[in-house]
Each structure stands twice: as structure tokens, then as C-alpha cells.
Amino acid sequence: MIFISISLTTLFIVLFYMANQSFEFATSPKKIFSELKLFPFKLNNVPYIYLALAFICFMLLPIFWGLSFYLNSDANVVVTVFGLAWIYNWVRILYFPKKKEN
């Protein structure tokens, strides 16, 4: 399981680097969020596919790393609940942001 976690982390880094070559995220971190909001609609474009795969790997990282250490214990339930909360919060922040009230 630790091999899968390391492979997933490496895959995330490689895919994010490949997407970064096209979008140049280093210039503006806010651009990451704006491009992540668009990727479900532009999956026919190769940089968006890299970005989508990197985002999916990012969502799965806490689940795989947590389960690689706590798979044989009762803490795997906590890891799974934390992973689901992680995914829910990132999706909520990206696609359903709170509206600012003035």
C-alpha cells in the first residue's frame, strides 16, 4: 500500500508539472482555481486532461496515505471519513463557493 501511495504522489507531481507547462500556474495561484473550475467542460484539451488527472490524484492522496499506515487498525474508519471530508470541502470550495454578503 505504501508503494501505491508513493506512486500516486509521484503521479500527482508529474501531472501537475505537465499541466503547469501549459497554464503557467507559478505566475498566479488563483489561476489554478479558475482553470480547475473549467476542466469538466474542456476535457477534449490535453492540458485540461492533465489538470483533471492531477486534481483526482490530489483528492485521493489523504485516503491512500492514511490507509497505507492504518489499514490493519480501527483508525481506517477515521482515515476514510477524513478523506471524504477532504474531497467534499475541495469540491465545495471550487464549484460552490460562498457568496460574499456586503
VEXROMAR-699309 format. One record per residue: x, y, z of N, C-alpha, C, CB in turn. Coordinates in nm, 2 decimals. Atoms other than C-alpha are relative to their C-alpha. Glycine has a CB too. Layout:
ATOM      n.x      n.y      n.z     ca.x     ca.y     ca.z      c.x      c.y      c.z     cb.x     cb.y     cb.z
ATOM        X        Y        Z        X        Y        Z        X        Y        Z        X        Y        Z
...
REM end
This chain:
ATOM      n.x      n.y      n.z     ca.x     ca.y     ca.z      c.x      c.y      c.z     cb.x     cb.y     cb.z
ATOM     0.08    -0.12     0.00     0.00     0.00     0.00     0.09     0.13     0.00    -0.09     0.00     0.12
ATOM    -0.09    -0.12    -0.01     0.29     0.24     0.07     0.05     0.02    -0.14     0.12    -0.03     0.10
ATOM    -0.04    -0.02     0.14     0.41     0.18    -0.29    -0.10     0.07    -0.08     0.03    -0.14    -0.06
ATOM     0.11    -0.06     0.07     0.07     0.28    -0.42     0.00     0.15     0.04    -0.14    -0.07     0.02
ATOM     0.00    -0.14    -0.05     0.08     0.60    -0.21     0.12     0.08    -0.06     0.01     0.00     0.15
ATOM    -0.12    -0.07     0.06     0.43     0.69    -0.33    -0.02     0.02    -0.15     0.13    -0.08     0.02
ATOM     0.03    -0.01     0.14     0.32     0.62    -0.69    -0.10     0.10    -0.03    -0.04    -0.14    -0.06
ATOM     0.11    -0.10     0.02     0.01     0.83    -0.66     0.06     0.14     0.02    -0.11    -0.02     0.10
ATOM    -0.06    -0.13    -0.03     0.21     1.12    -0.51     0.09     0.04    -0.12     0.08     0.00     0.13
ATOM    -0.09    -0.02     0.11     0.47     1.09    -0.79    -0.09     0.04    -0.13     0.09    -0.11    -0.03
ATOM     0.09    -0.03     0.11     0.19     1.08    -1.05    -0.06     0.14     0.01    -0.11    -0.11    -0.01
ATOM     0.06    -0.13    -0.02     0.03     1.39    -0.90     0.10     0.11    -0.03    -0.05     0.02     0.15
ATOM    -0.10    -0.10     0.02     0.36     1.58    -0.91     0.03     0.01    -0.15     0.13    -0.03     0.07
ATOM    -0.03     0.00     0.14     0.43     1.48    -1.27    -0.12     0.06    -0.08     0.02    -0.15    -0.05
ATOM     0.11    -0.06     0.07     0.08     1.56    -1.39    -0.02     0.15     0.02    -0.13    -0.08     0.04
ATOM     0.01    -0.14    -0.03     0.07     1.89    -1.21     0.11     0.08    -0.08     0.01     0.03     0.15
ATOM    -0.11    -0.07     0.07     0.41     1.98    -1.37    -0.04     0.01    -0.15     0.13    -0.08     0.02
ATOM     0.04    -0.01     0.15     0.28     1.89    -1.72    -0.11     0.10    -0.02    -0.04    -0.14    -0.04
ATOM     0.10    -0.10     0.02    -0.03     2.10    -1.67     0.05     0.14     0.02    -0.12    -0.03     0.10
ATOM    -0.06    -0.13    -0.03     0.18     2.38    -1.53     0.08     0.05    -0.12     0.10    -0.01     0.12
ATOM    -0.07    -0.05     0.12     0.38     2.39    -1.85    -0.09     0.07    -0.10     0.07    -0.12    -0.07
ATOM     0.09    -0.06     0.09     0.07     2.48    -2.04    -0.07     0.13     0.06    -0.11    -0.10    -0.04
ATOM     0.08    -0.11    -0.06    -0.11     2.71    -1.79     0.09     0.10     0.08    -0.10    -0.06     0.09
ATOM    -0.09    -0.09    -0.08     0.19     2.87    -1.60    -0.06     0.04     0.13     0.04     0.12    -0.09
ATOM     0.06    -0.03    -0.13     0.04     2.84    -1.25     0.09     0.08     0.09    -0.04    -0.13     0.06
ATOM    -0.10    -0.06    -0.09     0.36     2.97    -1.09    -0.02     0.15     0.00     0.14    -0.03    -0.04
ATOM     0.02    -0.14     0.00     0.27     3.32    -1.20    -0.12     0.05     0.08    -0.02     0.05    -0.14
ATOM     0.12    -0.04    -0.08    -0.07     3.33    -1.02    -0.07    -0.13     0.05    -0.10     0.08    -0.09
ATOM     0.07     0.12    -0.06    -0.20     3.06    -0.78    -0.15     0.01    -0.02     0.03    -0.01     0.15
ATOM     0.14    -0.01     0.03    -0.55     3.20    -0.84    -0.04    -0.06    -0.13    -0.05     0.14     0.01
ATOM     0.02     0.06     0.13    -0.52     3.07    -1.19    -0.03    -0.15     0.01     0.11     0.03    -0.10
ATOM     0.03     0.14    -0.02    -0.52     2.72    -1.06    -0.15    -0.03     0.02     0.08    -0.06     0.12
ATOM     0.14     0.01    -0.03    -0.87     2.76    -0.92    -0.09     0.03    -0.12    -0.04     0.09     0.12
ATOM     0.08    -0.04     0.12    -1.00     2.93    -1.23     0.00    -0.11    -0.11     0.04     0.13    -0.06
ATOM    -0.01     0.11     0.09    -0.87     2.65    -1.45    -0.06    -0.13     0.04     0.15    -0.02    -0.04
ATOM     0.06     0.12    -0.05    -0.99     2.38    -1.22    -0.16     0.01    -0.01     0.03    -0.02     0.15
ATOM     0.14    -0.02     0.02    -1.34     2.53    -1.25    -0.04    -0.03    -0.14    -0.05     0.14     0.04
ATOM     0.04     0.02     0.15    -1.33     2.49    -1.63     0.03    -0.14    -0.05     0.08     0.10    -0.08
ATOM    -0.04     0.13     0.06    -1.18     2.14    -1.66    -0.11    -0.09    -0.03     0.10    -0.06     0.09
ATOM     0.11     0.09     0.04    -1.51     1.95    -1.66    -0.05     0.03    -0.14    -0.11    -0.01     0.10
ATOM     0.06    -0.04     0.13    -1.61     2.14    -1.97     0.10    -0.01    -0.12    -0.06     0.14     0.01
ATOM    -0.11     0.00     0.10    -1.28     2.12    -2.16     0.08    -0.12     0.00     0.08     0.13     0.01
ATOM    -0.08     0.12    -0.01    -1.17     1.76    -2.13     0.05    -0.05    -0.14    -0.08    -0.11     0.06
ATOM    -0.06     0.04     0.13    -1.10     1.74    -2.51     0.13     0.07    -0.02    -0.10     0.04    -0.11
ATOM    -0.12    -0.07     0.01    -0.80     1.97    -2.45     0.10    -0.08     0.09    -0.01     0.15     0.04
ATOM    -0.10     0.08    -0.07    -0.48     1.78    -2.34     0.04     0.06     0.13     0.12    -0.02    -0.09
ATOM    -0.04    -0.06    -0.13    -0.36     2.03    -2.07    -0.11    -0.01     0.11     0.03     0.14    -0.01
ATOM     0.11     0.01    -0.09    -0.71     2.01    -1.91    -0.01    -0.15     0.05    -0.13     0.04    -0.06
ATOM     0.00     0.14    -0.05    -0.68     1.63    -1.90     0.10    -0.02     0.10     0.02    -0.10    -0.12
ATOM    -0.11     0.00    -0.10    -0.35     1.66    -1.72    -0.05     0.06     0.13     0.13     0.07    -0.05
ATOM     0.05    -0.07    -0.12    -0.51     1.90    -1.48    -0.11    -0.08     0.07    -0.05     0.14    -0.03
ATOM     0.10     0.08    -0.06    -0.81     1.68    -1.42     0.06    -0.12     0.07    -0.10    -0.05    -0.11
ATOM    -0.06     0.11    -0.06    -0.60     1.38    -1.35     0.09     0.04     0.12     0.10    -0.08    -0.10
ATOM    -0.08    -0.05    -0.11    -0.37     1.58    -1.12    -0.10     0.03     0.12     0.08     0.12    -0.03
ATOM     0.10    -0.03    -0.10    -0.68     1.70    -0.93    -0.06    -0.12     0.06    -0.12     0.09    -0.06
ATOM     0.05     0.12    -0.06    -0.82     1.35    -0.89     0.11    -0.07     0.08    -0.04    -0.10    -0.12
ATOM    -0.11     0.05    -0.09    -0.48     1.23    -0.76     0.01     0.08     0.13     0.14     0.00    -0.08
ATOM     0.00    -0.08    -0.12    -0.48     1.52    -0.52    -0.11    -0.03     0.10     0.00     0.15    -0.04
ATOM     0.11     0.04    -0.09    -0.82     1.42    -0.39     0.02    -0.13     0.07    -0.13    -0.01    -0.09
ATOM    -0.02     0.14    -0.06    -0.71     1.06    -0.33     0.13    -0.01     0.09     0.02    -0.10    -0.12
ATOM    -0.13     0.01    -0.08    -0.37     1.14    -0.16    -0.03    -0.03     0.15     0.07     0.13    -0.01
ATOM     0.01     0.03    -0.14    -0.50     1.15     0.20    -0.06    -0.13     0.03    -0.09     0.11     0.07
ATOM     0.06     0.14    -0.02    -0.70     0.83     0.16     0.11    -0.10    -0.01    -0.12    -0.02    -0.10
ATOM    -0.10     0.10     0.02    -0.41     0.63     0.02     0.11     0.01     0.10     0.06     0.01    -0.14
ATOM    -0.11    -0.01    -0.10    -0.15     0.77     0.26    -0.05    -0.04     0.14     0.05     0.15     0.01
ATOM     0.06     0.04    -0.13    -0.38     0.73     0.56    -0.02    -0.15     0.01    -0.13     0.07     0.02
ATOM     0.03     0.15    -0.01    -0.48     0.37     0.47     0.13    -0.08    -0.01    -0.09    -0.04    -0.12
ATOM    -0.12     0.07     0.00    -0.12     0.28     0.40     0.06    -0.02     0.14     0.10     0.07    -0.09
ATOM    -0.05     0.01    -0.14    -0.04     0.34     0.77    -0.10    -0.06     0.09     0.04     0.14     0.05
ATOM     0.10     0.04    -0.09    -0.37     0.25     0.93    -0.09    -0.11    -0.05    -0.08     0.12     0.05
ATOM     0.09     0.10     0.07    -0.51    -0.03     0.71    -0.04    -0.11     0.10     0.07    -0.06    -0.12
ATOM     0.03     0.11    -0.09    -0.49    -0.30     0.98    -0.05     0.04     0.14     0.13    -0.09     0.02
ATOM     0.05    -0.05    -0.14    -0.63    -0.09     1.27    -0.14     0.05    -0.02     0.10     0.10     0.06
ATOM     0.14    -0.06     0.00    -0.96     0.06     1.36     0.01     0.15    -0.05    -0.06     0.00     0.14
ATOM    -0.01    -0.14     0.04    -0.82     0.40     1.25    -0.03     0.02    -0.15     0.13     0.06     0.03
ATOM     0.03    -0.01     0.14    -0.90     0.32     0.89    -0.14     0.07    -0.02     0.00    -0.14    -0.07
ATOM     0.13    -0.07     0.01    -1.26     0.44     0.95     0.02     0.15     0.01    -0.09    -0.05     0.11
ATOM    -0.03    -0.14    -0.01    -1.12     0.78     1.06     0.07     0.05    -0.12     0.09     0.02     0.13
ATOM    -0.07    -0.04     0.12    -0.90     0.80     0.76    -0.10     0.01    -0.12     0.11    -0.11    -0.04
ATOM     0.10     0.00     0.11    -1.19     0.72     0.53    -0.10     0.12     0.02    -0.08    -0.13     0.00
ATOM     0.08    -0.11    -0.03    -1.41     0.98     0.70     0.07     0.13    -0.03    -0.05     0.00     0.14
ATOM    -0.08    -0.12     0.03    -1.13     1.24     0.68     0.02     0.02    -0.15     0.14    -0.01     0.07
ATOM    -0.01     0.00     0.15    -1.08     1.15     0.31    -0.12     0.05    -0.07     0.04    -0.13    -0.06
ATOM     0.13    -0.04     0.06    -1.45     1.20     0.23    -0.02     0.15     0.03    -0.11    -0.08     0.06
ATOM     0.01    -0.15    -0.04    -1.44     1.54     0.42     0.09     0.08    -0.08     0.02     0.02     0.15
ATOM    -0.10    -0.07     0.08    -1.13     1.64     0.23    -0.06     0.02    -0.14     0.13    -0.08    -0.01
ATOM     0.05    -0.01     0.14    -1.29     1.56    -0.11    -0.12     0.10     0.00    -0.04    -0.13    -0.05
ATOM     0.12    -0.08     0.00    -1.62     1.73    -0.01     0.04     0.15     0.01    -0.09    -0.04     0.12
ATOM    -0.04    -0.14    -0.02    -1.45     2.05     0.11     0.06     0.06    -0.12     0.09     0.01     0.12
ATOM    -0.07    -0.06     0.12    -1.23     2.09    -0.20    -0.10     0.02    -0.11     0.11    -0.10    -0.04
ATOM     0.10    -0.02     0.11    -1.52     2.03    -0.44    -0.10     0.12     0.04    -0.09    -0.13    -0.02
ATOM     0.09    -0.11    -0.04    -1.74     2.27    -0.24     0.07     0.14    -0.02    -0.04    -0.01     0.15
ATOM    -0.07    -0.12     0.02    -1.47     2.54    -0.24     0.01     0.04    -0.15     0.14    -0.01     0.07
ATOM    -0.03    -0.02     0.14    -1.40     2.50    -0.61    -0.13     0.03    -0.08     0.07    -0.11    -0.07
ATOM     0.12    -0.01     0.09    -1.75     2.46    -0.76    -0.12     0.07     0.06    -0.04    -0.13    -0.04
ATOM     0.11    -0.06    -0.06    -1.99     2.60    -0.50     0.05     0.10     0.11    -0.09    -0.11     0.07
ATOM    -0.05    -0.09    -0.10    -1.82     2.90    -0.33    -0.11     0.08     0.07     0.10     0.09    -0.07
ATOM     0.09    -0.08    -0.07    -1.99     3.10    -0.07    -0.01     0.14    -0.06     0.04     0.02     0.15
ATOM     0.01    -0.14     0.05    -2.13     3.43    -0.19     0.02     0.10     0.11    -0.15     0.02    -0.06
ATOM    -0.03    -0.10    -0.10    -2.00     3.73    -0.01    -0.11     0.10     0.01     0.13     0.08    -0.05
ATOM     0.11    -0.09    -0.03    -2.26     3.93     0.16     0.06     0.14     0.04    -0.10    -0.05     0.10
ATOM    -0.05    -0.14    -0.03    -2.20     4.31     0.18    -0.08     0.06     0.11     0.01     0.09    -0.12
REM end
